[in-house]
Amino acid sequence: MEVKLGKPASVVSLGFLLLLFLSVVPNSVARFVVEKNSLTVTSPEGIKGTHDSAIGNFGIPQYGGSMAGAVVYPKENRKGCREFSEVGISFQSKPGALPTFVLVDRGDCFFALKVWNAQKAGASAVLVADDVEEALITMDTPEEDVSSSKYIENITIPSALVTKSFGEKLKKAINGGDMVNVNLDWREAVPHPDDRVEYELWTNSNDECGVKCDMLIAFVKDFRGPAQILEKGGYTQFTPHYITWYCPQAFTLSRQCKSQCINHGRYCAPDPEQDFSSGYDGKDVVIENLRQLCVFKVANESKKPWVWWNYVTDFQIRCPMKDKKYNKECADTVIKSLGVDAKNIEKCMGDPNADADNPVLKEEQDAQVGKGSRGDVTILPTLVVNNRQYRGKLEKGAVLKAICSGFEETTAPAVCLSDDVETNECLDNNGGCWQDKKANITACKDTFRGRVCECPLVDGVQFKGDGYNQCEVSGSGRCKINNGGCWHESRNGHTFSACVDRGDGKCQCPTGFRGDGVQSCEDIDECKDKKACQCPECSCKNTWGSYDCTCSGDLLYIRDHDTCISKRATEVRSAWTAVWVILIGLALAGAGGYLVYKYRLRSYMDSEIRAIMAQYMPLDNQSEVPNHVNEDHA
């Protein structure tokens, strides 16, 4: 376990966190067990034999298998802290040759970076030689390092730490020109006593603790499908665990202890933001950890322990700290959607303010102490398979291989013999997702990683909502899908719907009905409510969604005016209308004829006047005529 100090709130808080660190395993001396694989040198003869090596806590160890390779020790960049391409070195094996195992020296940079640089250069495995004579340690991933998070998840080759003395023997043989061949064997890394594998995951509900939390969350989502298959088939027995710390007696009344602990300092977790004055507190994390433990216990009592995977996955999706939803209210909605008994969970959790031990969390603290071949749990996350701590990347394929290597030979289930892990979680209670049984529409989607709850797209119409409790149709065409979730009914060949194809998605009872538009729309009795057919001569009869109104005698009902008039009056009115149409037509024709006559008469008169005037004077558009009168007098 690494305590992340970040920005210290005060000297007191630093001291408090340090005391928490020292209080990880109460009333015992911490004992960390390194998980080893067998490293066998097959040549040269001088160093032939089996040696211990500590499996790296990243990459993908070949659990249940072995790997042979030839060891090389680079002439440059021997600590592997730079990319080998910078010095022109490649470890890519030629066709037919043994895979290349690269030996690098410890120091100057993260273990994971050394392995990543070697992998990019073509190495199949990495051996790191210790730089001091000491007992082997586990090479772990760096915490809270943004740059390393970009490559840690992509490391796929195995790695192991070897002692300084053994590393010197390997270097001497390689420098002397010998071909050094070794075999890494993980077949006994996990015990396999019987036909059932017991494994446990030490985890945390905190989703804001950096790179490792992100990796843990991704693993839980990804491994849920295989885990539930193994559990439902009775092949495995899974148990989740949560690490808690206790506050030393001298600090139980301090501000830091009160904000990070429950039950008067007995069970604590670091502040998620490392800021005691804002955001969530450590005690919020402890309470949610306790709730998740109780979800498992209650589900296990009902013979459905695999429900824990659904709850944890859904809680991470629906109740993240960054959205300020990391609380009891959000947790209750998840519990309700999964059909778990909420009252039994509350009873299991007990009173977090009581000055007394909490049985569930007390059991967790006791379980942190190593027993037998398993050391104390001090690293989050930690996976333990058959009481042996798993080392390597928390990745579905790698973890599944480690679990499957824990079965007694010939007893491994079919899921271990195939790369395909398929299960349809939507068949069980619709996966806890929203569904419309009438329209046979569901938000549950079964994927390789397990089910997801996403509002569906049906016939070009998109449903919107959280996918768990609500999905509603939206946009144009919504009325095509189950009438947009609105009321609709058919009677005697007539169909009415409260769905209105508009953007707001609301339901509105049609004319002639009243109600909420969703559950029901009731017919309005226009006759009883005196909303229609009110004239003295009218007779009203209510119909479904409308009404019929008739008039006595030879009267005719006019619906738009809600009145009765005589049929004869209607006929007379129609006759006068025809007469007026004719008269108006004749008037228009006369006016048109007059306009034509007036235009032609005026044109004729204009031409005559112009002809007479032209005899006495030239007009603008006429050439000058010789003046014969003047010639006669000359």
Disulfide bonds with the S-S distance in Angstrom:
Cys81-Cys109 2.12
Cys209-Cys213 1.33
Cys261-Cys268 2.01
Cys294-Cys348 2.14
Cys319-Cys330 1.98
Cys404-Cys416 1.91
Cys426-Cys444 2.05
Cys433-Cys453 1.89
Cys455-Cys471 2.09
Cys479-Cys499 2.05
Cys486-Cys507 1.94
Cys509-Cys521 2.06
Cys527-Cys540 1.82
Cys533-Cys549 1.76
Cys535-Cys538 1.48
Cys551-Cys564 1.77
